[in-house]
Amino acid sequence: MKTLLIIGAALLALAVTAMAVFVFIVQNVETPTYQVVTQDNAFEIREYPPLVVAEVTREGARQTALRAGFSPLAGYIFAKERTGERVAMTAPVIQQRDESIAMTVPVTQTQNAAGMWTVRFIMPASYRRDTLPAPANAEVQLRELPSRQCAVVRFSGRATDELIAAQELALREWIKARGLNAVAAPIYAYYNDPWTPGFLRRNEVMIDVALPPQENR
């Protein structure tokens, strides 16, 4: 019995240490700055400044395209094929279908269907587009996303198609209730590595919106 208690205490200590390391790493990964215009529990309206990204386009279902897009982007920032310095990893990795999805399209039909997806790594704020190393892979493109206002819902858990579809539907309903207009296809944002437990994960669905006149700045 004593041996079991010792083993249990050791495992608990290991888990606490692992959690502390995880929190330290997550807190030290750069994320883009933004201003919160409105907050309503898990929902927000945010203002983002222009962001420089590296992106690739891949075809397939959401998860297939995400996995396929991650590799060349990781190769770019870690200087696997090109010369020059490494670029620090940031969060989140973002993904967007290359089409405008109307508010009337059922979101449950958009996840599993094959299509073209753009997968993006957000570059650290210390870089401009013209100061980043040139990609060796022609599929990796550098571009600047313009400043924008977006509605966002934040949630935890494994980012399955079903969970994302449910959160996207909730966000679309929230957008509609506030009298906002969606102006782009939704963006799916993933903040964690694949080994992070579901309850610690941060995911977001983001939709660019046009605000009513009284809320525009």
DATA-V5370 format. One line per field, one symbol per residue. ss: DSSP state (h for helix, s for strand, l for the rest). phi: phi as a letter, one per 40 degrees, with the letter a starting at -180 (. if undefined). A space follows every 50 residues. Layout:
ss=???
phi=???
This chain:
ss=lhhhhhhhhhhhhhhhhhhhhhhhhhhllssllsssssssllssssssll sssssssssslhhhhhhhhhhhhhhhhllllllllllllsslssssslll llllllhhhlllllssssssssllllllhhhlllllllllsssssllsss ssssslllllhhhhhhhhhhhhhhhhhlllssllllsssslllllllhhh llsssssssslllllll
phi=.ccccccccccccccccccccccccccbccbccabccabafcbabbbbcd bcbbabbbbicdccccccccccccdcccfcbbchccbccbbccbaaccac bcccccccccccccacbbbbbccdccbbdcbcccccccccbbabcccaba cbbbabhcccdcccccccccccccdcccgcbcbaccbbbbcbccccddcc cbbabbbcbbcddcbcb
